[in-house]
């Protein structure tokens, strides 16, 4: 049933895909372009710009914590449109800032926008339409975030060089609202019960389906070994990943030039699409932790190549390994949560994991920036990122015992 062409859930997936394209292009990959552009044109220190990027992700994390409650009170469609508007205003503010302190109000606007289009929000769009088919549906929707990484870094660079930062930001902001607003209105207002069905397109029997009630509070989750190992591993891994992404263009520009460096980021995200698509098709209902641990180790290889590589071959290979694993860091936490927790608790688990991830990974850009400024090189922060990925894999594997004990109880 879930693969019938007329199943409305697949239309929701494609709408979520497009929302993820713009959300990631502006809210996730945008700051990695803003950093070198502002450093070059304004002369502000890398560490100060990185601190603004950290503010962007910290505010997003705070909002994501409460996304399940927000979505129960305010519709997905309304919140998505409000978030896109906030993000658009924010990137224009980033681009027109004349004093360094103005980056921080801009970061509040873009952070609020990113929260409503991040992986937790995309999961909320998909989860009510898919249960059995969630790995494929979620992987496809989140591939939009990777496509945003393919399109937007070089697009930002070209637009900034051709029309200036302010005009580039205005074009992106207006285009984003023009695309996302109609999609949210058309596809995010409908739920399966409105069409007489449940998740995966199964027929609705016995009246409207009642959503499963949560059993665990956030306090309960913070005492759950299953939750803590998922959260700790992905927070650590994403701390390394976002720190590296925020500085990747700056790291590669000396070897590849500005456009070549942006193209390398696009290569990473093309590989992320390949890796995430493969995960969606081949990931089963068991051993999702093991798959995630392998994913972290693959990325660690890529990060190490980016840290120590000096030639084009090593750096390109590093981008490939880094990208193949990168997209799955967003896809795997909801799928592990689906496997290990009751249906009513999954939304709370995912939102809290994503929020903690964002709070921790928000420290990545500023930490990498401070280490760069201290050493005038990216070897130390990138080597630290590779080590963090290995530790994240070990944490996930250690949590498999706790998962088995919880299942037995």
N, C-alpha and C positions, 0 to 999 in steps of 0.2 A: 504494500500500500504506500510506503513512504517514497517510492520511486515513481509513482504515477505522475505524469506530467501536469495534471490538473491540481495536484495537491498544493494548496495555498502556502503551505510551509516552505516550499522551495522558493516561492516568490519572496517570502520574508528573508530567506537566506541570502538571496541576491541583493535585496535592499540593504541588509546588514553588511554585506560585502562592500557595497558602494559607500556606506557610512564609514566603514573601517578604513577605506582608501583615504578619505579626506581627514578623518580623525587622526590617523597615524601620520599622514603627510604633513599636517599642520602641528599637531600636538605632541607627536613622538619624535619624528625626524626633523621637524622644523628647527628646534633649538640647536641641533648639531650644525646647521648652516648659519643660524644667527650668530653663533659664537665667533667664528673666524671673520664674518662680515663686520660685526660690531668692533672687534679687536682691530681690524685693519682700518676701518673708516673713522672710528672715534678714539682709538688708542687706549681704550680702557683695559685694565689688566684681565688676563684670562680667568684668574681666580674670582674676580668680582662678577663677571658675566656668568661664570659657572655657578656662583651662589644664587643668582637669579633663576637659573635653570633648576637648581635644587628647590627653590621656593615653588616653582611651577609644579614639580612632582609631589612635593609635600602637601600642598593644598589639595591636589587631586586625590591623594591617598586619604585625606580626612573625609572628603565627600564620598569616596567609594565605600568607606565603612558603612555608610547609612543608605547606600543605593537600594537595598531591598525594601526598607521602609519608605524611601522616597518614591519608589515605583509603585508601592501600594497606595500612596496618596495622590501622586501626580502621574499621569499616564506616560508610558515610554515615549510616545510621539511628542508630547509636550516637552518633556525633559530633553529629548534629543535636539529639538529645534532650539530650545533655550541655550543648550550647551554649544551648539554650532555658532549661534550668534555671539555668545561670549568669547569663543575662540577667535572668531573673525575680528572682533574689536581688539582683542589682545594682541594678535600678530601685527595689526596696524600700529598699536601703541609701542610694541617692540621696535618696529621699523622707524618710527618718528621720534624716538627718545633722543633728547639732547643732553641729558644729564644721566649719569649712571644710576642714580636712585630711581629714575623713572622706569627702569627695567623691572622693578619689583611689583608695582601696580600692574604692569603688563603681564607679569608672570601669574598674578592672581586670576586675571581674566582667562588666560590660556589654560591654566591649571584646572579651572572650573569646567572649561569646555572639554578638555581631555578626559576628565572623569566620566562624562556622559557618553563618550564614544570609545572608552577603553575596553579591554577584554572582558571585564565584569559586566559592562553594559551590553556588549555583543552577546555574551553568554545568556543574559536575561532575555534578549530578543529571540534566541534560538531555543532555549530550554523548554518553553511552554509548547513548542511545536514538535520537538523531537525527544525521544527517549532512547529506543533501540538504535536509531540512526544518528544519534548525537555526535559520535566521533567524526563522521563524514560531513555532517551539516556544519558543525562548529569549525572544523578544519577549513572548509570551503569559505565560510564567512570571514574567518580570521586571515585567510589568504589576501583579503582586501587590505589588511594592514601591511602585509608584505609588498603588495602591489603599490601601495602608497609610498613605500620605501624605494621602489624601483623608479617611480615617476617623479616624486617631489624633490629629492636632493638635487638632481641635475636641472630640474625645472626651476627651482629656487635660484640656483647659481646663474642660469641663463637669464632669467627675468631680472635679477639684481644687476647683472652686468649690462643689460640692454636698457632698462627703464629706471633703474634705481631701486633701492630697498623699499621705500615708501610706496611707490606705485606697484611694485611686485606684490607687496602684502595686501594692498587694496584689491588687486585682481584676484588673488587667491581667496580672500575673504568673501567677495561677492559671488564668485563661482561656487564656493562651498555652500553658501546659503541657498543659492539658486538650485543646486542639485539635491541637497539633503532635505530641505523643507518639504518638497512634494513627496519624496520617498517616505519620509516619516509619517506624513498625513495619510498616504494611501495604504501603507503596508504594516505600520506598527500599531494601528488602532484596533485591529481585528484580533480576536483570540479564537482558538479552535472551537470552543463551545458555540460561538456565533455561527459557525458553519455546520453544526451538528456532528462534531467529531472530537476526538481526543488527540493526544500526541501521536505522531507517526501516521496520522490520517485514519486511525481506527474509528469505527462508528461509535457515536455516543449512545450509551444504553442507560436507561433509567433516569433521565433528566440531566441537568447541568452537572459537570464534574466539579467536585470540591477539591481545591488544591490541598495537598498534604500539609498538615500543620507542623511547624517547627517543634522539635523536641529539645534541642540544645540551645542554650543561650551563648552569647559571646564569651561570657565567663567560663561556661562549661568547656567550650572549645579550647580555651587557653590552658586548660588542664588535661587535654586529650593528647596522648602521645602521637596518635595518627595525625592530628592537625598540626602539632608543633613541628614534626619532622617535615611535613609538606611545606609549611610556611617558612621554616628556617632554610631549607634547601633552596627554594625558589627565590626567597628574598636575597640570599647570598649570591645566587647565580645571576639574578637580574641586577643586583648592585654592580657586579662586574660588567654585565652586558651594557647597561645604560651608560655607565661611566666610559666604556670604550666607544660606544656609538657617538656620544657627545663630542669625543675628541678624535674620531676616526678620520674625518676629513682633514683636520689639522695635522694628524700623524702622517697621512699619505701625501699631502700636498707637496712636500719637498721632493719626493720621488716622481709623482705623477702630474703635478700641476693642479690648479683648482678644479678644472673640468674632469681631469682624469681621476682625481680623488673622489669627486661626486659620483662618477661612473662606477668606481669601485664599491661605493656604498650600494649603488643599484645592483651590482653583481651579488653582493651579500643578500639582498632581499629577493632576487631571482632564485638564488639557492634556497632561501627560506621557504619560498612557495613550493619548491620541489620537495624539500624535507617535510613540510607540513602536510602536503597532499599525500605523500607516501605514508605518513603516520596515520592519516584519516582512513586510508584504505586497508592498511594491514594491522593496525592495532586491535587486539582482541579485548575481551572483558577481563582478562587476568594479566598479572605481571606488568601493570602500567608503571609501577615504581621502577622496575628494572629497566624498562624502555627509557624512562626519564633519566636514569643514572647513566646509561650509555650515551644518551643525548648530551649530557653535560660533559662527558669525557671527549666526545667528538669536538665540541666547541672549545674545550681546553687546548686541544691540538692546534686549532686555528688561531686562537689568541696567542699561543706561544710563538707561532710563526710570525704573527704581526708584531710581537714584541722584539724578536731578535733578528728577523729577516731584514736584508738590505737590498736584495735584488728583486726585480719585477716578478720572477717566478715564485719566490718564497712568499711575497706579499699577496699576490693573486691567489695562490693556494691557501694562504691563511684566510683570505676573504671567503673562499669557497667553503672551507670547513666551518668557519664561524657562522656563515649564513645558513648552511644546511641544518644546523641545530638551533639557530636563533629563534625562528618562528615558533618552535614547539614549546618554548618556555611560557608562552601565553596559552597554548592549547592544552597542555598536559595537566595543570592544576585542576581545572573544572572536570576533566575526565577521571582523574584519580579520585576527586571528591565524589563523583557519581558512583564510582566503584565501591568506595569505602564507607559512605554515609547514607542515611535514610533520605528519601526523596525530599521530604519537607525541610531538611537541614542543608541541602546542597547550596541553595542561593546564599544563605548566611555564611557557609564555609567559603564559597568562592569569593564573596565580597570582602570578607575579612582577610583571606589570603592575599587578594589583589591589593587591598589597602596597606597591609603590612609590607608587601613587596614594594609598593610605590614609596612608602615612607623610607624604607631602607635604601632602595635603589636611587632615591632622590639625593642621597649623600654621595653617589658615585661621581657625578660630574664635578662637584666642588672638590672632592677628595683627589680625583685624577688631576684637576687643575692645580691644586696646591702642590702635589708631588711633582708635576711638570715644572711649576715655577721654581721649586726648590732645587731640582736637579737639571733643569733646562733640557729635559729629554723625556721621552715616553717609555723608556725601557722599564723603569721601576713600576709605574702604575699598570702597564700591560702585563708584566710578569706576575704582579699581584693578582690580576684578574684571572690568569690561567690557574693559579693555585686555588683561588676561590671556587672555580668550577669543579675542580677535583674534590674539594671538601664537600661541596653540595652533593655530588654523586655519592659520596660515602654516607652522608646523613640520610639520604633517601634509602639506601640499602640497609642501613641500620634500622630504619623504621618498618621494614617488612615484617620483623618479628612482632612488633606491637600491633600491626595490622592483623596478623593471624590470630593473636590473642583476642583482639576485639571481636573478630568474626566468630570465634569459638564461643564467646560469651553471649 
